Amino acid sequence: MRLSIAVPWYKSRDSVFALHERVCAAVADMKDFDQLEFVFVEDCGEDGTWERLRELAARDARVKAARLARNFGQHHTLTACLDLCTGDWIVVMDCDLQDRPEEIPRLYARAREGFDMVCARRGKRKDSWTKRLSSRCFAKVFSWLSGMRYDCEVANFRIFSAKVLRAYRTMREATRNLPGQLQWLGFSVGYVDVEHGARHSGQSSYTFAKLFALALDSIVAYSNRPLRLAIRCGVLLTLLSLGMSVWICIRKLVWDIPVTGWAGVMVSLWFIGGIIMANLGVIGLYLGRIYDETKQRPIYVLAESVNIAPPLR
């Protein structure tokens, strides 16, 4: 059998040789696999990572390396990695070595118990408290809006079978989120508690703004509950306004209380106007996603490659 190691790269040149060496050492005793391939795709970070990947591919023919034409984003780069994999089992991991290669045998051992996919669950994450907090908030909001269980301790690090890979490749929507897409497929999933490693070098490229944009894209892509919430909000405001109208009429007809309150009327108008604009914004997000899908542009574009047939020029 063949084991594929799929890694998206972005501004992590100092991790290239270290990750390759540690993966080779970690899987050396996995007797079920007689072939190993590395699928490394670089997301146009322009920091020298691609040059090191090319050097590594020249040394080791098992390394398939490719570079995207521009920066497409992590999950689009992951899609490129998985499109190039040919293994019977595929390991997905990040390039910063926080996903420890030494955990790969444990993931596969768990998969042999009958699971199509096994995810690594990070216990004590070695990230900043702001990143951990934002992950928890996203997990709760995404789970509530999408109806899918999303564990903030589970990221991209996982192993899955070629059957899962074939199903994943049929999902060609423009908005990409690997954990959400794989969970949607519905295959049997197991979990392994792993140690979260320290970052080998550099720092995370995900700013709060990028994390927020990814969360918003994922929610819109995998749930239409915001639209239903907008309808419920409109119905609730309508019922409240009818109730207030009846109450004002009763006060005037029964107790002869005059209708006053210019400030209250203005505040109510502003509030309702804000709700309307917010609902239009939600609808606009969904229309924008529909527009992106109708263009049917490629998910990514490869600029060049090494050890990939036919080679890209």
Secondary structure, 3 states (H helix, E strand, C coil): CEEEEEEEECCCHHHHHHHHHHHHHHHCCCCCCCEEEEEEEECCCCCCHHHHHHHHHHHCCCEEEEEECCCCCHHHHHHHHHHHCCCCEEEECCCCCCECHHHHHHHHHHHCCCCCEEEEEECCCCCCHHHHHHHHHHHHHHHHHHCCCCCCCEEEEEEEEHHHHHHHHCCCCCCCCHHHHHHHHCCCEEEEEECECCCCCCCCCCCHHHHHHHHHHHHHHHCCHHHHHHHHHHHHHHHHHHHHHHHHHHHHHHHCCCCCCHHHHHHHHHHHHHHHHHHHHHHHHHHHHHHHHHHCCCCCCEEEEECCCCCCC
